[in-house]
Amino acid sequence: MGTQGMGRRRLLAGAVAAAAAGPLLTACSGTDSAGTSKAQGAANAAVRLPSYVPYQGVKPDLPGTAKGVLAGFYGYPAHPVTGVRGKPAAGPKISALVNIFEPVPPAAGRNPFWQELNKRLGTELDLGMVPDADYLQKLATVLAGGDLPDLVEIRMDQPQRAQILKAQFTDLTEYLSGDAVKKYPFLANIPTESWRACVYNGGIYALPTPRPVIGSVMFCRADLIKDKGLGGDPKSYAEFTELCTGLTDARNKQWALGFGAAGPLSTWAFLMQMLGAPNEWGQRGGRFTSWFETEEAKQAADDLRTLVKKGVFHPDSFAATSDPRVWFGTGRTALNRDGAAAWDLLANTYGVTVGGLVAPRYDGGGDARHYAGGATFALTALKKTSDAKRVGQLLSMANWLAAPLGTEEHLFRNYGIQGDDFTFAKGLPALTGRGKKDTTLPLEYLVDGPPFLGPGAPDRVRAQHDYQQRIVPGLLRGAGAGLYSDTDTTKKLQIQKLMQDALSQIMQGNKPVSAWDDAVRSWRTQGGDAIRAEYEAAYADAH
């Protein structure tokens, strides 16, 4: 992902979220929609999603595709176009609740950017900003009190989403379903995959904050691979092992792999792709099987144990305080699986050449199917109202917020007022001191336009685009995608740690591979079987 494509704050948020929630967040999120009660599955399946009408106002250097390859830009569009005429949200004051990953900016009375935003919108935007770590608790308090803002961010780890949305928020189906969305052309420009997460209770109950569908990437230090004269495109697990061995030089403190605080499950998932295992959940005849329960799971664990024995892992990998990104950036390791946003983050932070390693089929014969990630970061719901005029005002503002790269609206929303908040440096917007302080309003966590690659160095943008062209056509979605399990939402990370700990012990040789079966039994009793039952019920109802 390009730094500009992810957005300054979104890039940081993706990095923080991936580190905090574990390595599988970007690989396995996306099982987001559908209600929990009987009969909702069929109703959700019948919902007509918003029509997808790509915006044609700006031509990228590299084209995107409807299936999820992102458009790429080498430079910032020289002449941004006006995407929205007039004041889109003219009318009464609008309130919103959203999380924030950066220090809270100055209040509107002391913030010229916020004042200009209100002027352009034609209304006063009262934005309640809550640090991400405190957001779920704050939202619980707001929901319990019943006095909701007009717009509320609903995170994907929010329990009982379907029930909450039905009880306290507006069904937007009549405004957004099918061609109705064309009234809001920048909402229609959001890819279909991102809208799937907004369907609950037989209707469209939210707006998405779009994200790439490619999930996690096994990043490689392409410069180190080239310097060592190695092949950076292994065609089998055996060749992947050879690459790891070639990248390892313990005498010079260089190793192929290392995970540290991220834990080993993400590297395990890369091998699971090679083995053709399901993306978190597989389904056959309505019966769901967790990837933890497969024979491939134990094979991948055993292979990782072998790689540890070969010495290709950083010796501090099992120390929970180590940061694998630092190792990667400083050349201590050459491979690191991370969220897509880290491509630019790592390259820009450390001044290195980063590539994406495509997983081969285990025994050769082509590329493996890569795991798809969730196509939205969170949801934005509108407080329950029957006032169509008010809904129209809120959706018009959302449409303005979703304006894509190449529009004046996008430039202003991300960088503020030229000369005061930013200047152009080498063709790219660069924030001034005032801009860095004033423009950090987390507007992109309410609604955002589609992600994109760049603007940036052509070689890097081309490499990212080539990687996506190669893996997107074969992306593998989990069987739980489009279904909802409340137990998965509330317990997934907790019980996933059981498997993480078991894998760590197996890799270190402290336990045999058969210990995996014991961990799976604990995983099942502590929530895995409940998740399965909820997915199977939702699947049966939808089919």
Secondary structure, DSSP 4 states (H G I P E B T S, - for coil): --HHHH-HHHHHHHHHHHHHH-TTHHHH-------SSTTHHHHHHT--PBPP----SS--SB---TTSPPPB-SS--SSPBP-S-S-TT-SS-EEEEEEESSPPPPPGGG-HHHHHHHHHHTS-EEEEEEEGGGHHHHHHHHHHH----SEEEEETT-TTHHHHHHHHB---HHHHTBGGGGGSHHHHTS-HHHHGGGEETTEE--EEEE--SS-EEEEEEHHHHHHTT--SS-SSHHHHHHHHHHH-BGGGTBBSB--GGG-THHHHHHHHHHHT--SSEEEETTEEEEGGGSHHHHHHHHHHHHHHHTT-B-TTTT-TT--HHHHHHTTSBSEEEEETTHHHHHHHHHT--EEEEPPBPTTSSSBPPPBP--SEEEEEEEBP---HHHHHHHHHHHHHHTPPTTBHHHHHHHH-SBTTTEEEETTEEEE-HHHHHHS---GGGT------B-SS-HHHHHHHHHHHHHHGGG-B--TTTT---HHHHHHHHHHHHHHHHHHHHHHTTSS-TTHHHHHHHHHIIIIIHHHHHHHHHHHHHH-
